[in-house]
Amino acid sequence: IKVGLSPKEDIRRVREIRKAIGDLPIRVDANQGYRLDEAIYTFTRMEEYDLLLAEQPIARWNLQGMAELCRLLRTPILADESLFSLQDAINLIRYQAADLFNIKVLKPGGLYPSLRIAAVAEAAEIPLSIGSMIEMGVGTAAGAHFAAAVKHLDYPSDVKGPTLLVDDILQTPVRMEKGYTYVPEGPGLGVDVDMEKVKRYRADA
């Protein structure tokens, strides 16, 4: 659930959604939308509704505030915008500013830097979630392979970029069924690009 605009309205929405869906897990994502005091107010009240996790409640640079939320709340705090690089991962661990890491393969620059972050997280016993940046099929295939290759993937992940697009550039789409993204099989990432679609959607400088 996207939150981060109005603490009281966000609390009300979470309460009503919990009533509607029963025991299904709820994760909330503030996208840095709260100040620290707002986040403390909001999440201490939302915890009544049994949140799975709270994603990036406050500004990405406020590691001291993130650490305070980790100490105050029983809801796990997921770092997203705070995590772009290996150095970000090290600082989050150093300041105990995240309970979980959300790794999006495109953010650090591909599979290798993402694997370095995952290795640091594993060493620090930080669980992972793999996220999506509304990438097309090639990026989604990379994310699926990455998710299959790492440890500590203890929380639901979100590797489904093409579902938010009207078209893709793959000859055969990445298989997604009933909430699952399947790892493509075959050489490389296991996908083939439709060059006609690449030409159609190309934006020349």
Secondary structure by P-SEA (a helix, b strand, c coil): ccccccaaaaaaaaaaaaaaccccbbbbbccccccaaaaaaaaaaacccccccccccccccaaaaaaaaaaccccbbbbccccccaaaaaaaaaaccccbbbbcccccccaaaaaaaaaaaaaacbbbbbbbccccaaaaaaaaaaaacccccccccccccccccccccccccccccccbbbbbbccccccccaaaaaaaacccc
